[in-house]
Amino acid sequence: MTHINTAPLTRRWPTFAALALWAAQAAASASDTLADSVEGFGQVLPLLPLLYVVINQLGTPRATWPVLGGGLVLVLGLQALDVVSPAGAMIGIALAVLLWGPLRGAPRAWGLQAAGVVGFGALAVTGLVVDPEVGRWVVAAGWLGHGVWDLAHLTLERLKGVVAPTFAEWCAVVDVLVGAELLIAG
């Protein structure tokens, strides 16, 4: 009897989970207009750097998945209440967390995390305020750029350990797929 080594596949569970999530999301939003897609993905984009700064401030990558859960509850709650823009709220929270950093002693890679909040936040806001045809390119750039960001956190020694490696892998796959979806939309 031949033994099949499945260990390499089981170690890639974040990739498979990301593919499943993206497929479910794509099926659920198949009838969305370009404007709906840009709005939806633009509102969620600031969650990505927010997660990194919160986890970096906490100093424990083990908190990554629970913080993601809390972030998703925040986004969905803000969308349901329709009182404040999820993107605006997350950018505000991220800036507050960044200001808190130096007060308690800035964690490692603080400056890079701050640049991520500013850069990805600017892409989200810009993508949300311009015409959806232009916005899709801007928001797609944010998602694709964050995929590269995730890979850097997964592979570069200086950034390893900011978030859980399983999250960085999962998020990189989701980000690239969402960015590609926006590029081919319409």
Buried (B, 14 or more C-beta within 10 A) or exposed (E): EEEEEEEEEEEBEBBEBBBEBBEEBEEEBEEBEBBEBBBBBBBBBBBBBBBBBBBBBBEEBEBBBEBBEEBEEBBEEBEEEEEEBBBBBBBBBBBEBBEEBEEEEBBEBBEBBBEBBBBBBBBBBBBBEBEBEEBBBBBBBBBBBBBEBBBBBBEEEEBBBBBBBBBBBBBBBBBBBBBBBBBEBE
